[in-house]
């Protein structure tokens, strides 16, 4: 695992494109490595969710979402950032998507799915004045992915502010993030990747046959982790891509999947694997995994 670098190396690439409707859009590209994207997106969704919007914008269609409450989930699993709220959830591929324990995702598809370009943007009107601010992502096929909509000083809710009276304080988040991720003159405010902390999760999907009784497994894991004083989060999750062999458990540090994990097996996983580094081979998935 590469060492976490708190200072982003500037890309120093600025591209300005003319808009067919008049005006221009300016892109300032930045490093889109996993550590950088994880730090930026954690800052946006966990710490500034009330200020940002999420969009998918193409000719003829615009989708814009705002958060009404803090996300209940913000995790990285198999390359995808997942952010979930009470009413919706979103996914963005910011690291290698292997395709579950069997690594079903072909190499060319992995490259296509993952963010390959990222830029802060400013949209200018025909007079050359900036009118909107945000962050744009592209995948390996050069298709536009998610757009992050940053606070706009000309807008208050659904209304435009009176001409000549923008609330310039709304640019604070853009300026702060630009200093960190585009210019590299301020450090990333984390000492390690905030989305890659250790966790062990239990699948709660109804497809986890023959046993859907995940609660005893979760309780046993949580108790054993606490008794061992381990800094590992115990959580539940949706489908872990190992159906019909439940209860299924996933350990994030070394991407290990376990099947048929009852309470006793859960305790053994903690005491042998998490504490000593010895995988419980007879419950690993795939069966021949080391």
N, C-alpha and C positions, 0 to 999 in steps of 0.2 A: 504494500500500500504506500503510495507517494505521500510525502510530508505535506501537511496543510500549510499553505502560504497565505498569510494575512494581507499581503499587498498584491493587488491585481496588476499585471503587466499590461500597460496600454497597448491596444491594437493600432491606434493612430490611423484609423481609416474612416473618412467621412465621405458619404455619398449623398448628393442632392439630385432628386428626380423631379421633373416637371409633372404637374397634375393636369389631366385633360380638362378638368373643370376650372383651371386657373390656379395660380399659386404653385408652391413647391412643397416637398417633404424632404427633410434632412435626416439621414440616418448616421448615427455615431456608433460604430461597431465596438463590441467588447468581447473579451475572452468568454467562451461558452463551455469551458470545462465543467465537470460535474460539481466540484467544490464551489466554484464561483456561482453557478446557477443555483445550487442548493442554498447557499447563503443569501443570495438576492431574493429568491422566492420565499424562503422562510421569513425574511424580513417583511416582505410584502403581505403574505397571507396570515402569518401568525401575529405579527406586531403592528401591522398597518392595514388590517382588513377593512376598517371603517373608512379608509381614504381611497381605496382603489376599486376599480371595476375590471371585469374580464370580458373581452370581446372576441368575436370571430367576424372579421370584416372582409368581404369580397364584393366585387361589382354585382349589384342587384340584391345583396343580402347583408344585413347587419344584425348580430346577436350581441346584446350587452346585458351583463349580470352584475348586480351589486350584492354585497354581503349585508344582511340585517343583523347578524350576530357573529361572534367569533367562530371559526370553523371548529367542528367537534373532532376532526381528524386531519392530520397533515403528516403523511408518511411517504417514504420511498420504498417501493417493493418491485423487484425485478426491473429496475430501470425507470419505472414510472412514478412520478410524483402524483399522489392522490390527495386532493383537498375535498373534504366532505362537509356539507352543512345540513341543516334539517330539511331543506327543500331541494338541494341539488348537489352534484359532485362533479369534479373535473379531473382529468388525467393529462399529464404532459411528460413525454419521454425525454429525460435529461441525462440518462446513463444507459449502459448496454442492456437491452431487453433480450435475455437469453430464451425466454419462453418456458418458464417453470422448471421443475426438476429434470425434465427430459430434454431441455434445451431445444425446443421445437422451432424456434424462430431462425430461419435461414440467415446467414451472414449478411446477404445483400438487403434483406428486410430490416435487420437490426440497424444498418447504416441509414436506411430510408426513414425509419421512425424517429431516430434520435435527433434532438436539436443540433443543427450544424452551424447556424448563424444566429446571432442575437444583436440587437441594436436598440439604443435609446433613440427616439424620434421626436422631432418637432415639425408640426404642419404649419406652413405659412400661407397667408392669404395673398391675393394678387398684388397688394401693396407692399409685401415683404414683411408683414408683421406676424409673429407667431400666434397661433390660435388654439393649438392643442398639443398635449405632451403625452408620451407613453413609451412602451417597450414592445418590440416586435420580435417574434421567434420564427425561424424557418427550419424545416426538416432537411434530411439528406437528399431529398428529391427536389429541393429548392422550392417547396410549397409553403405558403404562409400558414403558420400554426396559430397559436394563441396570441392575442394582443392584450397587454396590460394597459388599462386606461388610468393615467395618473391625474391627480387633482388639477382642475382647470380654473384659473383665476377669473375667467370671464363667465363662469356658470355658477349658479346657486340652485342646487336641486335640479328642477326641470326648466328653470328660467335663466335667460341671459341677463347679466347685470347691465346697468345703464352704460352706454358707450362712454369710454374715457374714465370709468370707475372700476377697474378690475381689482380683485382682492389678491394682491401679489404675494401675500403670505402663503397662499396655496401652492406656490412653487417651491416651498422649502424641501418637501420630500424629493422632488425631482433633482434639485440642486445637490442635496446630500448624497443621494444614490449615484448621481453622475460623478461626483468627486471620488467616490469609492470605486465604482465599477468601470467607468470610462476613462477618467483621468489618472486614477491610481494614486491620488495625492493624500487620501485618507485610508486607513486600514479597514479591512473587513472586521466588523464588530464581533467576531467569534474566534476562538482558539482552535476549533475543529469543525468539521462539517456538521451543521446542526441537524441534518436529516439522516445521518448515518450513525446515530447512537444505537447501542445494543438493545435488542428486544427479542422476546420469544412470544409467538402468537398462536392462538388456538382458533381453528376454523369453526365458524358457527353456521356455515351453509347447510341448508336442508338436504343437499346432495351427498353429505358426508355419511353415507351408509357403510357398513351395516349399523353403526352406532352414531346417533345424533346427540348423544348425551355429552356435550362438551363442557358443561358447567363443572362437574367433578374434576375433570382434567385441568381446567383453568384454576380452580381453587387449590388443587394440589401443587401446581406449578408456582402459583403466587406464594403459598405458604413455604415451599422449599426454597425459593429464591430469597424470601425475607429471612428465613432461618440461617441461610448461608451468607447473609449480608452482601449480596451481589448487587452491583449497580447495573441491573438489567431490568428493563420494563417488561411486565407481563401484560399482554393485551389480547383482545379478541380481533378477529379479522373476517372479511368475507372469504370467498372461495380461494383456496390455496392451490388449486389446479391438481389436486390428487383426490379425485372423487371416488366414493364407494369403498374407502379404506379408513374411515374415520374411527375415533377422533384423530384429526390431523394437526400436527404442530410444526411450526417453522421457526428456525433460529437464524437471526439475521447476520451474525458475525461471519459465519462460514457457509451460509446458504445451505443449511441442512433441513431436509423435510423428514418428519417422522410420521408413521402411520400406526393405527390401533393403539393409541396412547391412552391407557386408563390411568387411574390415580397412582398406582404403583409404578408404572412405567414412567410417568411424569416425574416422580421423585428420583428415579434412577437417572433420568436424563440430566436433571440438575446436579445431582451428586457426582456423576461420572463425566458427563460431557462438559457442562458449564463450569464445574469446579476443577476437573482434572484434565480436560481435553480429550477424553476417551469417548468416542461416539458409541451409542448403543446400537451396534450393527444390526441386530436382528429386527429392529424396528425402522431402520433407515429406508428411504425411498429416493431413487430406485433401489431395489434390493441389493444390487452389487456395488452400490456407491461406497467409497472408502470412508 
